[in-house]
Amino acid sequence: MTGQPVYIAGAGIIRPLGKGLTATKQSLRDNISAIAPLTLFPLRQGQPLPVGQTAEPETGLWPPRTHRLAREAAAMAME
């Protein structure tokens, strides 16, 4: 691999425990569980499984949810 080296100077974190490193660390210190029944989409059969899910960063169908979450994490990293 050639070219200029890349240095990572920031990070963004979006987790079920909170957004940002401070919120995540505090949730872990307070022993808060973010596991709950799945609510992001309906299941065709059976009961919702317990999962860790993040809240929607914004509404709408475009761009996809994963892209919106990545954009929000990238904005945190750039700060």
C-alpha positions in Angstrom: 0.0 0.0 0.0 1.4 3.4 -0.9 0.3 7.0 -0.4 -0.1 9.3 2.5 -0.6 7.8 6.0 -4.0 8.4 7.6 -4.4 9.2 11.3 -7.6 8.8 13.2 -8.1 11.7 15.6 -11.8 11.3 16.5 -14.5 8.7 17.1 -18.3 8.7 17.1 -20.3 6.1 19.0 -24.0 5.3 18.7 -25.1 2.4 20.9 -28.3 1.3 22.6 -26.7 2.6 25.8 -26.5 6.1 24.5 -25.0 8.4 21.9 -21.4 9.4 22.5 -18.6 8.1 24.6 -19.7 10.0 27.8 -23.3 8.7 27.7 -22.1 5.1 27.0 -19.6 5.1 29.8 -22.2 6.5 32.3 -24.7 3.9 31.3 -22.2 1.2 31.9 -21.2 2.7 35.2 -24.9 2.8 36.2 -25.3 -0.8 35.2 -28.1 0.1 32.8 -29.2 -2.6 30.3 -30.3 -1.6 26.9 -31.7 -5.1 26.0 -35.4 -4.9 25.3 -38.0 -6.5 22.9 -37.4 -5.6 19.2 -39.5 -2.6 18.1 -37.7 -1.4 15.0 -39.9 -3.5 12.7 -42.8 -5.9 13.0 -42.2 -9.6 13.1 -44.4 -11.9 10.9 -44.6 -14.5 13.6 -43.6 -15.1 17.2 -42.8 -12.8 20.0 -40.1 -10.0 19.6 -36.7 -11.2 20.7 -34.7 -9.2 23.2 -32.1 -7.1 21.4 -30.0 -4.0 21.7 -31.3 -1.4 19.3 -30.6 2.3 18.8 -33.2 5.0 18.4 -33.8 6.4 14.9 -31.5 9.4 14.2 -34.2 10.9 12.0 -37.4 9.9 10.2 -37.7 8.9 6.5 -36.8 6.1 4.3 -33.9 7.7 2.4 -31.0 7.4 3.0 -31.2 4.0 4.7 -31.2 3.8 8.5 -27.6 2.4 8.6 -26.4 5.4 6.5 -28.1 7.9 8.8 -26.5 6.2 11.9 -23.1 6.3 10.2 -23.5 9.9 9.2 -24.4 10.8 12.8 -21.4 8.9 14.2 -19.1 10.6 11.6 -20.4 14.0 12.7 -19.5 13.1 16.3 -16.0 12.1 15.2 -15.5 15.3 13.3 -16.3 17.4 16.3 
